Amino acid sequence: MPPVDRSISDIVLIVDDIPENLALLHDALDEGGHTVLVATNGESALQRARHSLPDVILLDALMPGMDGFEVARRLKTDFATQHIPIIFMTGLTETEHVVAAFAAGGADYVTKPIRPAEVLARIAAHVQNARRIRQARTALD
């Protein structure tokens, strides 16, 4: 697989176990000019994130097996992936779930049903912030 030219498009990893959600987000992100990667469970999400180092991860909170909260915790303890912004996606809206998403390392939170325009705007903001942080760290080094 040839190296990805990051100047062309941002890489977004979508992690969701529901095909309809994946299709909706994939199409919206693809039309928005993003390179889209997909994982349908926690283990494959961890492998894809480590291998491809996406610019941002859209992560479903509730999945069978390893849930999104555990995936986020593992990503944030891994030096290779800890810098990647995670946007949680879920139908859970109680304060305790929102707090759990941030406590697990989430940078943001969107509720289902997913509104693609909102997700695209949030992705753009988080990717831009992550780039600024990387540039600042590089300048300091």
QUIURTA-V111829 format. One record per residue. SS is DSSP state (~ for helix, > for strand, _ for the rest). PHI is phi in whole degrees, -180 to 180 (* if undefined). PSI is psi as a letter, one per 20 degrees, with the letter a starting at -180 (none if undefined). Layout:
SS_PHI_PSI / SS_PHI_PSI
This chain:
__*_p / __-70_q / __-64_q / __-85_p / __-82_o / __-69_i / __-75_i / __-79_g / __-155_q / __-79_q / >_-97_p / >_-119_p / >_-99_o / >_-101_p / >_-121_o / __-158_q / __-95_j / __-108_o / ~_-55_h / ~_-64_g / ~_-65_g / ~_-61_g / ~_-63_g / ~_-59_g / ~_-69_g / ~_-57_g / ~_-63_g / ~_-64_g / ~_-70_g / ~_-61_g / ~_-63_h / __-79_j / __90_j / __-91_q / >_-87_p / >_-112_p / >_-115_q / >_-130_q / >_-137_q / __-108_j / __-156_r / ~_-62_g / ~_-61_g / ~_-67_h / ~_-63_g / ~_-63_g / ~_-64_g / ~_-63_g / ~_-62_g / ~_-67_h / ~_-75_g / ~_-102_i / __45_m / __-65_r / __-77_h / >_-157_q / >_-123_p / >_-97_o / >_-125_o / >_-69_p / __-73_h / __-110_o / __-138_q / __-65_q / __76_c / __-77_o / __-79_r / ~_-63_h / ~_-63_g / ~_-69_h / ~_-58_g / ~_-62_g / ~_-58_g / ~_-67_g / ~_-62_h / ~_-77_i / ~_-94_i / __-97_p / __-55_h / __-68_h / __-117_i / __-64_h / __-83_i / __-77_p / >_-66_p / >_-115_p / >_-109_o / >_-75_q / >_-125_p / >_-167_q / __-88_i / __-77_p / __-123_i / __-66_q / ~_-52_g / ~_-61_h / ~_-74_h / ~_-62_g / ~_-62_g / ~_-62_h / ~_-63_g / ~_-69_h / ~_-63_h / __-79_i / __114_j / __-67_q / __-95_h / >_-161_r / >_-154_p / >_-123_q / >_-100_q / __-90_q / __-69_q / __-69_p / __-109_o / ~_-53_g / ~_-62_h / ~_-66_g / ~_-63_g / ~_-61_g / ~_-65_g / ~_-67_g / ~_-59_g / ~_-58_g / ~_-64_g / ~_-72_h / ~_-65_g / ~_-63_g / ~_-63_g / ~_-63_h / ~_-64_g / ~_-61_g / ~_-64_g / ~_-61_g / ~_-64_h / ~_-66_g / ~_-64_g / ~_-63_g / ~_-64_h / ~_-69_h / __-70_none
